[in-house]
């Protein structure tokens, strides 16, 4: 029996899979051998999936998190789902809660929160708000392609600028440089820091792994532009994919330091729920010769499993390979001159327009 055919990648998409929703009993799987024909008997190709936008009518916008790995804090997500299409994205399973799936649906069905700026203004104006830094975003990328059209991230930053509300941003999109004017204004009050995610310096690999995100050279240029504007910039080397990208850690840290980044951190590849299916299919399509090595190393890091969700170890793994990765990162960061000082976002300048400092008590 011949091996199963490897699905052809869809241009601009990170996966061709539509894995089953873990909360649904029924699933629909299209027959890969089924073909439609036109009136002349010529097979008609199935159209590539198009991005669809849906209104998210949430009544609140700030989410409190208290993860043992990350510590307490607030997150703001203007979008749900992400068109970047990163094959490894840990946020994919969140679409299961919406009745969709973590494959193509996650990349093509994007929920947009048009009321986000107004909800943020109301939250910051409330007497119950005690100023703390806000992370933008905690789940999906706030500068994904949809932001060019809807500009919700910029409008939220305009509100934060008005209140001098400190914000930390994490993104892999060059579009963050559009908002340098707002971020620089906040940074003047120690109220802004940006972390740029960088997975690889290989533009070809990046294009296959993160099809609609900025290429590595654009992310390095974004670091330089943000730094030159006086905005503190760090880098998340994430995810580190054992057997595929881990060898790039020293080169990545040297490159981001040269571009002006001051801090760096890393997270190992995480494969919760059906992210595993999506990423394994990606390996079959784009890196079949490296698949066995990647999976063997992941099992070494997670006690024989492809993923262990235990707090405290899920982001780093355990065992000799985890220790080696941590040592490689620490030594490389020190050599590059990174992590010599913390980013301390300050709430000292927070203000409520039209109010007084007594309002903060």
C-alpha positions as CSV (number, residue, x, y, z in Angstrom):
1,X,0.0,0.0,0.0
2,X,1.5,3.4,-1.0
3,X,2.1,5.9,1.8
4,X,-0.7,8.5,2.3
5,X,-0.3,11.6,0.1
6,X,1.1,14.7,1.7
7,X,-1.4,17.5,1.3
8,X,-0.2,20.4,-0.9
9,X,0.4,23.6,1.1
10,X,-2.1,26.4,0.5
11,X,-0.4,29.6,-0.5
12,X,-0.4,32.1,2.4
13,X,-1.7,29.6,4.9
14,X,0.1,27.7,7.7
15,X,-2.0,24.6,7.4
16,X,-4.4,22.7,5.2
17,X,-6.0,20.8,8.1
18,X,-9.4,21.2,9.6
19,X,-9.0,19.1,12.8
20,X,-12.0,18.0,14.7
21,X,-13.3,20.4,17.4
22,X,-12.7,18.7,20.7
23,X,-16.0,19.8,22.0
24,X,-18.1,18.7,19.1
25,X,-19.4,15.1,18.5
26,X,-19.8,15.5,14.8
27,X,-17.2,16.4,12.3
28,X,-17.1,16.9,8.5
29,X,-14.1,15.6,6.5
30,X,-14.1,16.5,2.8
31,X,-13.2,13.5,0.5
32,X,-9.7,14.3,-0.9
33,X,-10.5,12.2,-4.0
34,X,-13.8,14.1,-4.7
35,X,-13.6,16.4,-7.7
36,X,-16.2,18.8,-9.2
37,X,-16.3,19.2,-13.0
38,X,-17.5,22.1,-15.2
39,X,-19.8,21.7,-18.2
40,X,-16.9,20.6,-20.3
41,X,-15.8,17.9,-18.0
42,X,-12.8,19.7,-16.7
43,X,-12.0,19.3,-13.0
44,X,-12.6,22.5,-11.0
45,X,-10.1,23.2,-8.3
46,X,-11.4,24.0,-4.9
47,X,-10.8,27.7,-4.1
48,X,-8.3,28.7,-1.5
49,X,-10.0,29.7,1.8
50,X,-10.6,33.4,2.2
51,X,-10.4,35.3,5.4
52,X,-13.7,36.2,7.0
53,X,-14.2,38.8,9.7
54,X,-16.8,38.5,12.5
55,X,-17.9,41.1,15.1
56,X,-17.1,40.1,18.7
57,X,-19.6,41.8,20.9
58,X,-17.7,41.4,24.1
59,X,-18.8,43.6,27.0
60,X,-15.3,43.8,28.5
61,X,-11.8,44.1,27.1
62,X,-9.3,43.5,29.9
63,X,-8.5,40.0,31.0
64,X,-6.8,39.2,34.3
65,X,-4.3,36.3,34.1
66,X,-2.4,34.7,37.0
67,X,-0.4,32.0,35.4
68,X,2.4,30.5,37.6
69,X,4.7,30.8,34.6
70,X,4.0,34.4,33.8
71,X,2.8,35.9,37.0
72,X,-0.2,38.2,37.5
73,X,-1.2,40.8,35.0
74,X,-3.7,42.2,32.5
75,X,-4.1,41.3,28.9
76,X,-6.0,43.0,26.0
77,X,-6.8,41.2,22.8
78,X,-8.4,43.2,20.0
79,X,-8.7,40.1,17.8
80,X,-9.4,36.4,18.2
81,X,-7.9,34.1,15.6
82,X,-4.8,35.2,13.7
83,X,-4.1,35.4,10.0
84,X,-0.4,35.1,10.4
85,X,-0.9,31.3,10.1
86,X,2.0,30.2,12.3
87,X,2.0,26.4,12.2
88,X,3.1,26.2,15.9
89,X,0.7,28.8,17.4
90,X,-0.3,27.7,20.9
91,X,-3.5,29.9,20.6
92,X,-5.1,27.8,17.9
93,X,-7.2,25.6,20.3
94,X,-9.0,28.7,21.6
95,X,-11.1,28.6,18.4
96,X,-12.6,25.3,19.6
97,X,-14.5,27.4,22.2
98,X,-16.2,29.3,19.3
99,X,-17.4,26.1,17.6
100,X,-14.7,26.3,14.9
101,X,-11.4,24.5,14.7
102,X,-7.7,25.1,15.3
103,X,-6.6,24.6,11.7
104,X,-7.8,26.6,8.7
105,X,-10.6,28.1,10.7
106,X,-8.2,29.7,13.2
107,X,-6.4,31.5,10.3
108,X,-9.5,32.5,8.2
109,X,-12.2,33.2,10.8
110,X,-11.1,36.3,12.7
111,X,-13.2,37.9,15.4
112,X,-12.8,41.6,15.6
113,X,-13.7,43.7,18.7
114,X,-14.8,47.1,17.3
115,X,-15.7,48.3,20.8
116,X,-12.2,47.6,22.2
117,X,-11.1,51.3,22.4
118,X,-14.4,52.4,24.1
119,X,-14.3,49.5,26.5
120,X,-10.7,50.3,27.4
121,X,-11.6,53.9,28.0
122,X,-14.4,52.9,30.3
123,X,-12.1,50.4,32.2
124,X,-9.4,53.0,32.7
125,X,-11.9,55.6,33.8
126,X,-13.4,53.5,36.4
127,X,-12.5,54.2,40.1
128,X,-12.0,50.5,40.5
129,X,-9.0,50.6,38.1
130,X,-5.7,50.6,40.0
131,X,-3.1,51.3,37.4
132,X,-1.0,48.3,36.3
133,X,0.7,47.6,33.0
134,X,-1.4,45.9,30.3
135,X,-0.1,43.4,27.8
136,X,-1.2,43.8,24.2
137,X,-1.8,41.1,23.2
138,X,-1.7,38.0,25.5
139,X,-3.0,35.5,22.9
140,X,-3.1,36.5,19.2
141,X,-1.0,39.2,17.5
142,X,-2.4,42.7,17.9
143,X,-0.6,43.7,14.6
144,X,-1.8,40.8,12.5
145,X,-2.9,41.8,8.9
146,X,-6.5,42.7,10.1
147,X,-5.0,45.6,12.0
148,X,-4.2,47.4,8.8
149,X,-8.0,47.6,8.1
150,X,-9.5,47.9,11.5
151,X,-6.8,49.8,13.4
152,X,-8.1,48.7,16.8
153,X,-4.6,48.4,18.3
154,X,-3.7,52.0,17.3
155,X,-7.0,53.3,18.7
156,X,-6.4,51.4,22.0
157,X,-2.9,52.9,22.1
158,X,-4.4,56.4,21.6
159,X,-6.6,55.8,24.7
160,X,-3.5,54.6,26.6
161,X,-1.6,57.6,25.6
162,X,-4.4,59.9,26.8
163,X,-4.3,58.1,30.2
164,X,-0.6,57.5,30.2
165,X,-1.4,53.9,30.8
166,X,1.7,51.7,30.6
167,X,1.7,48.9,28.0
168,X,3.9,46.0,26.9
169,X,3.5,44.8,23.3
170,X,4.6,41.5,21.8
171,X,4.4,41.1,18.0
172,X,6.1,39.6,15.0
173,X,4.8,42.2,12.5
174,X,6.6,45.2,11.1
175,X,3.3,47.1,11.3
176,X,4.2,48.0,14.9
177,X,6.4,50.7,13.5
178,X,3.3,52.6,12.3
179,X,2.6,53.5,15.9
180,X,6.0,54.7,16.9
181,X,4.6,58.2,17.5
182,X,2.3,56.8,20.2
183,X,4.7,54.3,21.7
184,X,7.5,56.9,21.9
185,X,5.2,59.3,23.8
186,X,4.4,56.6,26.3
187,X,8.0,55.5,26.5
188,X,8.9,59.1,27.6
189,X,7.0,58.3,30.8
190,X,8.5,54.7,31.1
191,X,5.1,53.5,29.9
192,X,5.9,51.4,26.8
193,X,8.1,48.4,25.8
194,X,7.9,46.2,22.7
195,X,9.0,42.6,22.4
196,X,9.5,41.4,18.8
197,X,9.1,37.7,18.3
198,X,11.8,36.1,16.2
199,X,11.8,32.3,15.5
200,X,14.5,32.0,12.8
201,X,16.8,34.2,10.6
202,X,16.1,31.9,7.6
203,X,13.6,33.9,5.4
204,X,12.6,30.8,3.5
205,X,11.9,28.8,6.6
206,X,10.0,31.8,8.1
207,X,7.9,32.0,5.0
208,X,6.8,28.4,5.4
209,X,6.5,28.4,9.2
210,X,4.9,31.9,9.6
211,X,3.4,32.6,6.1
212,X,1.8,36.0,6.8
213,X,4.1,37.4,9.4
214,X,6.9,39.8,8.7
215,X,10.1,38.2,7.4
216,X,13.2,38.2,9.8
217,X,14.9,41.1,8.1
218,X,11.8,43.3,8.5
219,X,11.6,42.4,12.2
220,X,15.2,43.3,12.7
221,X,14.5,46.6,11.0
222,X,11.5,47.2,13.3
223,X,13.8,46.7,16.3
224,X,16.2,49.3,15.0
225,X,13.4,51.9,14.2
226,X,11.7,51.4,17.6
227,X,15.1,51.6,19.4
228,X,16.0,54.8,17.6
229,X,12.7,56.3,18.7
230,X,13.6,55.7,22.3
231,X,11.3,52.8,22.8
232,X,12.7,49.9,24.9
233,X,12.8,46.7,22.7
234,X,13.2,43.1,23.7
235,X,13.1,39.9,21.7
236,X,11.2,36.7,22.3
237,X,13.0,33.8,20.6
238,X,9.9,31.8,20.3
239,X,9.3,29.1,19.8
240,X,12.6,27.4,19.9
241,X,11.9,24.2,17.9
242,X,14.3,21.4,18.9
243,X,16.0,19.8,16.0
244,X,14.9,22.6,13.6
245,X,15.8,26.1,14.9
246,X,17.6,25.7,18.3
247,X,21.0,26.0,16.6
248,X,20.1,29.5,15.6
249,X,19.9,30.9,19.1
250,X,23.5,32.5,19.2
251,X,23.0,34.1,15.7
252,X,19.6,35.4,16.5
253,X,20.8,37.0,19.8
254,X,23.8,38.6,18.0
255,X,21.5,40.0,15.3
256,X,18.9,41.5,17.6
257,X,21.5,43.0,19.8
258,X,23.1,44.6,16.8
259,X,19.7,46.0,15.9
260,X,19.3,47.6,19.3
261,X,17.4,45.2,21.4
262,X,18.2,45.2,25.1
263,X,16.6,42.1,26.4
264,X,15.8,38.6,25.2
265,X,13.9,35.5,26.4
266,X,12.9,32.2,24.9
267,X,10.1,29.7,25.0
268,X,10.2,26.1,23.7
269,X,7.7,24.8,21.2
270,X,4.4,24.0,22.8
271,X,1.9,21.5,21.2
272,X,-1.3,21.6,23.2
273,X,-4.4,19.8,21.9
274,X,-4.7,19.9,18.1
275,X,-1.7,22.2,17.6
276,X,0.2,18.9,17.6
277,X,-1.8,17.7,14.5
278,X,-1.3,21.0,12.7
279,X,2.5,21.0,13.4
280,X,3.0,17.4,12.6
281,X,1.3,17.9,9.2
282,X,3.5,20.9,8.7
283,X,6.6,18.8,9.3
284,X,5.3,16.2,6.8
285,X,4.9,18.9,4.2
286,X,7.8,21.2,4.7
287,X,10.5,19.3,6.7
288,X,9.9,15.5,6.4
289,X,13.6,14.6,6.7
290,X,13.8,16.4,10.1
291,X,10.5,15.2,11.6
292,X,11.9,12.2,13.5
293,X,14.6,14.3,15.0
294,X,12.2,17.0,16.1
295,X,9.8,14.6,17.7
296,X,12.5,12.6,19.4
297,X,13.9,15.8,20.9
298,X,10.5,17.0,22.1
299,X,9.9,13.7,23.8
300,X,13.3,14.0,25.6
301,X,12.2,17.4,26.8
302,X,8.7,16.3,28.0
303,X,9.3,13.0,29.7
304,X,8.5,10.9,26.7
305,X,5.5,12.9,25.5
306,X,5.3,15.5,22.8
307,X,4.0,18.0,25.3
308,X,3.6,18.4,29.0
309,X,1.3,21.2,30.2
310,X,2.7,21.2,33.7
311,X,3.1,24.8,35.0
312,X,6.8,25.6,35.7
313,X,8.2,23.3,33.0
314,X,5.9,23.6,30.0
315,X,7.8,26.6,28.6
316,X,11.3,25.2,29.2
317,X,11.1,21.4,29.3
318,X,13.1,19.1,31.6
319,X,16.2,17.0,31.3
320,X,19.7,17.3,29.8
321,X,18.5,19.0,26.5
322,X,16.5,21.6,28.4
323,X,19.5,22.4,30.5
324,X,21.7,22.6,27.4
325,X,19.3,25.0,25.7
326,X,19.1,27.2,28.7
327,X,22.9,27.3,29.0
328,X,23.3,28.1,25.3
329,X,20.7,30.9,25.6
330,X,22.2,32.4,28.7
331,X,25.8,32.4,27.5
332,X,24.8,33.7,24.0
333,X,22.7,36.5,25.6
334,X,25.5,37.5,27.9
335,X,28.0,37.6,25.0
336,X,25.6,39.7,23.0
337,X,25.3,42.2,25.9
338,X,21.6,41.5,26.5
339,X,19.6,41.3,29.7
340,X,21.8,43.8,31.6
341,X,18.8,45.8,32.8
342,X,15.1,45.2,33.2
343,X,12.2,47.0,31.6
344,X,10.4,48.7,34.4
345,X,7.1,50.0,33.2
346,X,5.9,52.7,35.5
347,X,2.4,53.7,36.5
348,X,3.6,57.0,38.1
349,X,2.4,59.1,35.2
350,X,-1.1,57.6,34.9
351,X,-3.8,60.2,34.8
352,X,-7.6,60.3,34.2
353,X,-8.4,63.1,31.8
354,X,-10.3,65.8,33.6
355,X,-9.5,64.3,37.0
356,X,-6.9,64.9,39.6
357,X,-4.3,62.8,41.3
358,X,-6.7,62.3,44.2
359,X,-8.8,60.2,41.8
360,X,-6.0,57.6,41.9
361,X,-6.3,57.0,45.6
